[in-house]
Amino acid sequence: MNYASTLQSWHDFYSIVGMAAGSLVGLLFVGLSLHLRIVVSRADVRALARVTLASLGLGLILALFMVIPETHDPSSTGWNLVGLGGFGCLLISRSIVRGVRSSSHTIISFPRLILRFGFATVTFLTIIAMGGLLVGGDYQDAFSGLVAVSVVLLVGALRNSWDLLVSVGDVAYGAEAAQAPAGAGAHQAAP
């Protein structure tokens, strides 16, 4: 099978990946905006939010590059992916440094932050590697690797989103409970 027909056979997959990533970006913005004060006041939370957004954004752009009807030259798609992966690494590098240097990790633990940042970095580097395979003309292996990258980007971003929303929600609702007068919840619970 030639490059054009192979690329066309993956069109539906990348359309779904792009739609999923785009939808999750919107949901992430909504979820984080509900507790924006906590997100902007905590360097570790802000850094994880940026890495999560970058992962979803790269998943979306990756999908866009893979559905562009440029079907004759795998190297042009490969160079697009090399640039995308490099941009992703550059984009999250500042967030990684700020998140790791954050003096307090009471919301998101330090080992969890390192795991999430490392996961995203390895995925972005893999995009560069798959772009290199496309540039070299090995599009079958590149497409196989890009399936794994796409799934890992989405699953990793979902996991990060969950950590963000639950951690920030715990802080927000813990603060609300601390401010509520004693016994206020008992009166509201009764029918």
C-alpha positions as CSV (number, residue, x, y, z in Angstrom):
1,M,0.0,0.0,0.0
2,N,1.4,3.4,-0.9
3,Y,1.6,6.4,1.4
4,A,-1.5,8.2,0.0
5,S,-3.8,5.2,0.6
6,T,-2.2,4.4,4.0
7,L,-2.8,8.0,5.1
8,Q,-6.4,7.9,3.8
9,S,-7.1,4.7,5.7
10,W,-6.2,6.5,9.0
11,H,-8.4,9.5,8.3
12,D,-11.4,8.5,10.5
13,F,-9.1,7.6,13.4
14,Y,-7.4,11.0,13.4
15,S,-10.8,12.7,12.9
16,I,-12.0,11.1,16.1
17,V,-8.7,11.9,17.9
18,G,-9.0,15.5,16.9
19,M,-12.6,15.8,18.0
20,A,-11.9,14.1,21.3
21,A,-8.9,16.4,22.0
22,G,-10.8,19.5,21.0
23,S,-13.8,18.6,23.3
24,L,-11.5,17.8,26.2
25,V,-9.7,21.2,25.8
26,G,-13.1,22.9,26.2
27,L,-14.0,20.8,29.2
28,L,-10.7,21.4,30.8
29,F,-11.2,25.2,30.5
30,V,-14.7,25.0,32.0
31,G,-13.6,22.7,34.8
32,L,-10.6,24.8,35.8
33,S,-12.4,28.1,35.5
34,L,-14.8,27.0,38.2
35,H,-11.9,27.2,40.7
36,L,-9.6,29.6,38.8
37,R,-8.4,31.3,42.0
38,I,-6.7,28.1,43.2
39,V,-5.3,27.4,39.7
40,V,-3.6,30.7,39.3
41,S,-2.4,30.9,42.9
42,R,-0.6,27.6,42.9
43,A,2.5,27.1,40.7
44,D,2.2,23.2,40.7
45,V,-1.4,23.3,39.7
46,R,-0.8,25.9,37.0
47,A,2.1,23.9,35.6
48,L,0.1,20.7,35.5
49,A,-2.8,22.6,33.8
50,R,-0.4,23.9,31.2
51,V,1.1,20.5,30.5
52,T,-2.4,19.0,30.3
53,L,-3.5,21.7,27.9
54,A,-0.3,21.2,25.8
55,S,-0.9,17.5,25.6
56,L,-4.5,18.0,24.4
57,G,-3.4,20.7,22.0
58,L,-0.7,18.6,20.5
59,G,-3.1,15.7,20.1
60,L,-5.4,18.1,18.2
61,I,-2.7,19.5,16.0
62,L,-1.3,16.0,15.4
63,A,-4.7,14.9,14.2
64,L,-5.0,18.0,12.0
65,F,-1.6,17.3,10.4
66,M,-2.7,13.7,9.7
67,V,-5.9,14.7,7.9
68,I,-4.3,17.3,5.7
69,P,-4.9,16.1,2.2
70,E,-1.1,16.2,1.4
71,T,-0.9,12.6,0.2
72,H,2.2,12.4,-1.9
73,D,5.1,13.2,0.4
74,P,5.5,11.6,3.8
75,S,8.6,13.8,4.6
76,S,6.5,17.0,4.7
77,T,4.1,15.4,7.2
78,G,7.2,14.1,9.1
79,W,8.8,17.6,9.3
80,N,5.4,18.9,10.6
81,L,5.5,16.3,13.3
82,V,9.2,17.0,14.2
83,G,8.3,20.7,14.6
84,L,5.2,19.9,16.6
85,G,7.0,17.7,19.0
86,G,9.8,20.2,19.4
87,F,7.3,23.0,20.0
88,G,5.5,20.8,22.6
89,C,8.8,20.2,24.5
90,L,9.6,23.9,24.4
91,L,6.1,24.8,25.5
92,I,6.1,22.7,28.6
93,S,9.8,23.2,29.6
94,R,9.0,26.4,31.5
95,S,6.0,24.7,33.2
96,I,8.1,21.8,34.2
97,V,10.7,24.0,35.8
98,R,8.1,26.1,37.6
99,G,6.1,23.1,38.8
100,V,9.2,21.3,40.1
101,R,10.6,24.5,41.8
102,S,7.3,25.2,43.5
103,S,8.0,25.5,47.2
104,S,4.8,23.6,48.3
105,H,3.2,20.6,46.7
106,T,0.3,20.2,49.1
107,I,-2.3,20.0,46.3
108,I,-0.4,17.8,43.8
109,S,2.4,15.7,45.2
110,F,5.9,16.1,43.8
111,P,6.2,12.5,42.6
112,R,2.9,12.8,40.8
113,L,4.0,16.0,39.1
114,I,7.3,14.4,38.0
115,L,5.4,11.4,36.6
116,R,2.9,13.6,34.7
117,F,5.6,15.9,33.3
118,G,7.8,13.0,32.3
119,F,4.9,11.2,30.7
120,A,4.2,14.3,28.5
121,T,7.8,14.9,27.7
122,V,8.4,11.3,26.5
123,T,5.2,11.5,24.4
124,F,6.3,14.7,22.8
125,L,9.8,13.2,22.1
126,T,8.0,10.2,20.5
127,I,6.2,12.6,18.1
128,I,9.6,13.9,17.0
129,A,10.8,10.3,16.5
130,M,7.7,9.3,14.5
131,G,8.2,12.5,12.4
132,G,11.8,11.3,11.8
133,L,10.5,8.0,10.6
134,L,8.1,9.7,8.2
135,V,11.0,11.9,6.9
136,G,13.0,8.8,6.3
137,G,10.1,7.2,4.4
138,D,9.2,4.5,7.0
139,Y,5.5,5.5,7.1
140,Q,4.1,2.1,8.2
141,D,6.1,2.1,11.4
142,A,5.4,5.8,11.9
143,F,1.7,5.3,11.6
144,S,1.8,2.5,14.1
145,G,3.8,4.6,16.5
146,L,1.5,7.6,16.0
147,V,-1.5,5.5,17.1
148,A,0.2,4.8,20.4
149,V,1.2,8.4,20.7
150,S,-2.4,9.6,20.1
151,V,-3.9,7.2,22.6
152,V,-1.2,8.1,25.2
153,L,-1.7,11.8,24.7
154,L,-5.5,11.5,25.3
155,V,-5.2,9.0,28.2
156,G,-2.4,11.0,29.9
157,A,-4.4,14.3,29.5
158,L,-7.5,12.6,30.9
159,R,-5.5,11.4,33.9
160,N,-4.0,14.8,34.4
161,S,-7.4,16.4,34.1
162,W,-8.8,14.1,36.7
163,D,-5.9,14.9,39.1
164,L,-6.4,18.6,38.5
165,L,-10.1,18.7,39.0
166,V,-10.2,16.4,42.1
167,S,-7.2,18.0,43.8
168,V,-8.5,21.6,43.1
169,G,-12.0,20.5,44.1
170,D,-10.8,19.0,47.4
171,V,-9.1,22.3,48.3
172,A,-12.1,24.4,47.2
173,Y,-14.6,22.4,49.1
174,G,-12.3,21.9,52.1
175,A,-12.1,25.7,52.3
176,E,-15.8,26.1,52.0
177,A,-16.4,23.5,54.8
178,A,-13.9,25.3,57.0
179,Q,-15.8,28.6,56.6
180,A,-19.3,27.2,57.1
181,P,-20.8,27.6,60.6
182,A,-20.9,24.5,62.8
183,G,-24.0,22.5,62.3
184,A,-25.0,24.3,59.1
185,G,-24.7,21.2,57.0
186,A,-26.9,19.1,59.4
187,H,-29.8,21.5,59.0
188,Q,-29.6,21.5,55.2
189,A,-29.4,17.7,55.0
190,A,-32.8,17.1,56.8
191,P,-35.8,17.0,54.5
